Amino acid sequence: ELFNVIHQLHTEFLEPVCHQLFELYRSGESRLQRFTLQFLPELIWCYLNIISCRDLQSSGCIEALLLGIYNLEIVTKDGQNKVLSFTIPSLSKPSVFHEPSSIGSVALTEAALSQHGLTRVVYSGPHAQRETFTAQNRFEVLSVLLHCYNSALSFMPSASLQSLCHLCSRADLSVRQHYFMQKTGTADLY
């Protein structure tokens, strides 16, 4: 299984798998791109784990794959920079998550905005091409990659969604352990 190949970083199969996943993504065919994207949470976790252990020699093909996907995603097919926009949902309109009347005074503010046609739009980009990960660009690159994954979320198989849940829970635990170590000077969180 490819998830195991990615997770076991020191196999001879990892580099050809990463290369093939990039070629599939670069093809531009949406089914092949989604096939590659299903491994993104596992790839991101492995990359973050590698850099946290300072095992930079192991991260070469994973880093190249992640940066390759990022660089393909930040430009249009004709090479122009993309600017992504996100509309923040209005709390004054009902959704599957809430009823406007249950929110109280916040709904009045949102309702006033919606009556005047004001909506909140957030823009992301244009993003610069990246050749390497740095501490300064890591968040930007991984955010764009996770946006790509999120846009194909409904197509992801259960193994990929499980991998996303593991990525989130492991990242959360790592952050909490780091915070705990800073506060107490010990590494034993639980």
KASULVEN-V512476 format. One line per field, one symbol per residue. ss: DSSP state (A for helix, B for strand, O for the rest). burial: b if it has 9 or more other C-alpha atoms within 8 Angstrom, else e. A space follows every 10 residues. Layout:
ss = ???
burial = ???
This chain:
ss = OAAAAAAOOO OOOAAAAAAA AAAAAAOOOA AAAAAAAOOA AAAAAAAAAA AAOOOAAAAA AAAAAAAAAA AAAOBOOOOO BOBBBBBOOO OOOOOOOOOA AAOOAAAAAA AAAAAOOOOO BBBBBOOOOO OOOOOOOAAA AAAAAAAAAA AOAAAOOAAA AAAAAAAAAA AAAAAAAAAA AAAAOOOOOO
burial = eeeebbbebe eeebbebbbe bbebbbeeee ebbbbbbbbb bbbbbbbeeb beeebeebbe bbbebbbbbb bebbbbeeee bbbeeeeeee bbebeeeebb eebeeebbeb bebbeeeebe eeeebbbeee eebeeeebee bbebbbebbe ebeeebeeeb bebbeebeee beeeeebbeb beeeeeeeee
